[in-house]
Amino acid sequence: MGLRDRGVEIKTPDQIALMRVAGLLVGRTLEVLREAVRPGVSTGELDRLAEQHIRDGGGTPSFLGYGAPPFPASICASVNDQVVHGIPGSRVLAEGDVISIDCGAIVDGWHGDAAITVPVGEVAPDVRELMRVTEEAMWAGFAAARLGGRVTDISHAVEQHVRSQAHPTGGSWGILEDFTGHGIGTAMHQPPNVPNYGRAGRGPRLERGLALAVEPMVTLGSKHAVLDDDEWTVLSADGSWAAHSEHTFTLTPEGAWILTAVDGGRARLAELGVPYGGD
């Protein structure tokens, strides 16, 4: 393992393989949570389910106790106009809600980090479109990544995909600018930041051994956000609903490897015509 460009951590292939173990645990935990989302379940119940699954899988929740004030849960559960970092608790999900679940796990010192947005029963068509656009933008970012390229090649692709999609009510999508993706490895958050907008061709080079969490956060309205009194939950400034998609990935000489996707990203990358770089 080495350091490049002001603290960017470069892993060996063996270390990336260890990250895949943590990533698989995160991916499988999120699939368990996806199946558990339904009207009548509380965000606190989802959090307890996540912690049990992570610990049963030999991991430690990355989020629990993180930061200042210490985050009090194992997942972030952000509902409707809550964009990211929602604290799980007594809130009960209702038909038509949408919940973004962010999950991180540590296994043998290595981190995985991913997020999904899940409908609660049947949701409004504009919300379903928001979810689609946000997830597809993340995959567009992966498709733009090449060894020898630059970090903002990903950023530009994410933004371009969102901007290319018609807004369901004729408005404009809000891409959060104050919250970004990030490097990841022996710590959950590392350099470099991975913005979800901007010009291509900037930032550190994409090289073998660099692991990044790519995570577009998009609203149906404003790109601006406000911080709740709990000092963690981030809400859209105009009350518009939000979606969040995230995966941890790396590049190998063969192609992209999505470390937190259960199949390594093989299926979605094939749909996009992107070479798969996993084992």
Secondary structure, DSSP 4 states (H G I P E B T S, - for coil): -EEETTTEEE--HHHHHHHHHHHHHHHHHHHHHHHH--TT-BHHHHHHHHHHHHHHTT-EESSTT-TTTTP-SSEEEEETTEEE-PPPSSPBP-TT-EEEEEEEEEETTEEEEEEEEEESSS--HHHHHHHHHHHHHHHHHHHH--TTSBHHHHHHHHHHHHHHSPPTTSS--EE-SS--EEE-SSSSSEEEEE-SSS-SS-SSB--TT-EEEE--EEESS-S-EEE-TTSS-EEETT---EEE-BEEEEEETTEEEETTSTTTTHHHHHHHTPPB---
